[in-house]
């Protein structure tokens, strides 16, 4: 089959996100370009997007297993591997949507499944940070901030907001990158892994709190 060009992919992505243009943010444009490159062969093979969604969830679960084994049994090298696997899981998180867009197989069911797996993955990332040494209470607060940000956007769209509002500092690709970076630091410096994992949970709490404030500021104007 003929796979759409990157420009066509950007146009389709924009239409599904309320007209928000990837070109408006160099970070978003760069990330979507990477995802497009990875998604092209999968789209050509007609792999179903739901399969990629579920694989992404399994990869996120593998992060927890690797951190546990690295922390308790087999040494910090596995925590470093877990950081790499976290980054891979973030790619899978975007691949399913990209393949759906490129193959014209977007659906409401696919969007629901993707959101559910994303929230499970968020919990798994926080669990990995907790196992690596982050305080449980801090992970709970960070998780609350993540869920509030995602719930606020979902609820705003449900009651009439016609686009995603804003690409905030707390979006999921940024969160995945934060978890990957701080797990990497925890693996490289195992003697202070608790400090690095605590810092990772703290950064998640900060960026999601700021992201929630950014979104609510925009949503208040739009919904009024």
C-alpha positions in Angstrom: 0.0 0.0 0.0 1.0 3.6 -0.5 2.0 5.2 2.9 1.1 9.0 3.2 3.9 11.5 3.2 5.1 13.2 6.4 3.3 16.3 5.4 0.1 14.4 4.9 0.6 12.6 8.3 1.0 16.0 9.9 -2.2 17.2 8.3 -4.1 14.2 9.5 -2.6 14.4 13.0 -3.6 18.1 13.2 -7.2 17.3 12.1 -7.5 14.8 14.9 -6.1 17.2 17.5 -8.5 20.1 16.9 -6.3 21.9 14.3 -3.2 22.1 16.5 -0.2 22.2 14.1 2.9 20.1 14.9 5.0 22.8 13.2 4.1 25.2 16.0 6.5 23.4 18.4 10.0 22.3 17.3 9.9 19.6 20.0 6.5 18.2 18.9 7.5 18.4 15.2 10.7 16.5 15.9 9.0 13.9 18.0 6.2 13.3 15.4 8.9 13.1 12.6 10.7 10.3 14.5 7.4 8.5 15.1 6.5 8.9 11.4 9.8 7.3 10.4 9.2 4.4 12.7 5.5 4.0 11.8 6.0 3.9 8.0 7.1 0.2 7.7 4.5 -0.9 10.3 1.8 0.9 8.3 3.0 -0.7 5.1 2.7 -4.1 6.8 -0.9 -3.3 7.9 -0.1 -4.1 11.6 -3.2 -3.3 13.6 -2.9 -0.2 15.9 -4.5 -2.0 18.8 -1.7 -4.6 18.7 0.8 -1.8 19.1 -1.2 -0.3 22.0 -1.1 -3.6 23.9 2.5 -4.2 23.2 3.3 -0.7 24.5 1.6 -1.6 27.8 3.6 -4.9 28.1 6.8 -3.0 27.5 5.8 -0.5 30.3 5.3 -3.5 32.6 8.7 -4.8 31.6 10.2 -1.6 33.0 8.9 -2.4 36.5 10.2 -6.0 36.3 13.7 -4.8 35.2 13.9 -2.1 37.9 12.8 -4.7 40.6 15.4 -7.2 39.4 18.1 -4.6 39.1 17.4 -3.1 42.5 16.9 -6.2 44.5 18.8 -9.0 42.8 20.9 -8.5 39.7 22.5 -5.1 40.0 22.1 -1.5 38.6 22.9 -2.5 35.0 19.3 -3.7 34.7 18.0 -0.3 35.9 19.9 1.2 33.0 18.3 -1.3 30.7 14.9 -0.3 32.3 15.6 3.3 31.3 16.2 2.3 27.7 13.0 0.2 27.7 11.1 3.1 29.1 12.1 5.2 26.1 11.1 2.3 23.8 7.7 2.1 25.5 7.2 5.8 24.9 7.8 5.2 21.2 5.2 2.4 21.2 2.8 4.8 22.9 2.9 7.1 19.9 3.3 4.4 17.2 -0.2 3.0 17.6 -1.8 6.4 16.9 0.6 7.1 14.0 -0.2 3.7 12.3 -3.9 4.3 12.8 -3.6 7.7 11.1 -1.5 6.4 8.3 -3.7 3.5 7.6 -7.1 5.3 8.1 -7.9 3.0 11.0 -8.6 5.6 13.7 -11.6 4.7 15.9 -13.3 5.6 19.1 -12.5 2.2 20.5 -8.9 2.6 19.6 -8.8 6.0 21.3 -10.4 4.5 24.5 -8.0 1.5 24.6 -5.0 3.8 24.0 -6.1 6.1 26.9 -6.6 3.1 29.3 -3.2 1.6 28.5 -1.6 5.1 28.8 -3.0 5.5 32.3 -1.8 2.0 33.3 1.6 2.8 31.9 1.7 6.0 33.9 1.1 4.0 37.1 3.8 1.5 36.1 6.4 4.2 35.5 5.7 5.6 39.0 5.9 2.2 40.5 9.3 1.8 38.9 10.5 5.0 40.4 9.1 3.9 43.8 11.0 0.6 43.6 14.1 2.5 42.7 13.8 4.6 45.9 11.3 7.4 45.4 9.0 7.9 48.4 5.6 6.4 47.9 3.7 9.6 48.9 5.6 11.6 46.3 4.7 9.1 43.6 1.1 9.2 44.7 1.1 13.0 44.4 2.8 12.9 41.0 0.3 10.3 39.8 -2.6 12.5 41.0 -1.2 15.4 39.0 -0.9 13.3 35.9 -4.5 12.0 36.3 -5.9 15.5 36.9 -4.2 16.8 33.8 -5.5 14.0 31.6 -8.9 14.0 33.2 -9.3 17.8 32.8 -8.6 17.6 29.1 -10.8 14.6 28.5 -13.7 16.2 30.5 -13.2 19.6 28.7 -13.4 17.9 25.3 -16.5 15.9 26.4 -18.4 19.1 27.4 -17.7 21.0 24.2 -14.1 22.2 23.9 -13.3 21.6 20.3 -9.5 21.1 20.4 -6.8 19.9 22.8 -6.3 23.5 24.0 -2.6 23.6 24.5 0.4 21.3 24.3 1.5 21.7 27.9 4.8 21.1 29.6 3.3 18.0 31.2 2.4 16.0 28.1 3.0 12.3 28.0 6.2 12.2 25.8 7.8 14.6 28.2 6.8 12.4 31.2 8.2 9.3 29.5 11.5 11.2 28.9 11.7 12.3 32.5 11.2 8.8 33.8 13.8 7.4 31.4 16.4 10.0 32.2 16.0 9.6 36.0 16.0 5.9 35.9 19.2 6.1 33.8 20.8 8.3 36.5 19.6 5.9 39.2 21.3 3.0 37.3 24.5 4.9 36.7 24.8 6.1 40.3 23.3 3.2 42.3 24.6 4.5 45.6 22.2 7.5 45.4 19.5 5.9 43.3 16.9 6.9 45.8 17.9 10.6 45.3 17.6 10.3 41.5 14.3 8.4 41.6 12.9 10.9 44.1 14.0 13.8 41.8 12.3 12.1 38.9 9.0 11.8 40.8 9.4 15.4 41.9 9.9 16.6 38.4 6.8 14.7 37.2 4.8 16.3 39.9 6.1 19.8 39.0 5.6 19.6 35.2 2.2 18.0 35.5 1.0 20.6 38.0 2.3 23.4 35.7 0.8 21.6 32.7 -2.6 21.4 34.5 -2.4 25.1 35.3 -1.6 25.9 31.6 -4.5 23.8 30.4 -7.0 25.2 32.9 -6.0 28.7 31.9 -6.8 28.0 28.2 -9.9 25.9 29.0 -11.4 28.6 31.2 -11.3 31.1 28.3 -12.5 28.6 25.7 -15.4 27.2 27.8 -16.6 30.6 28.9 
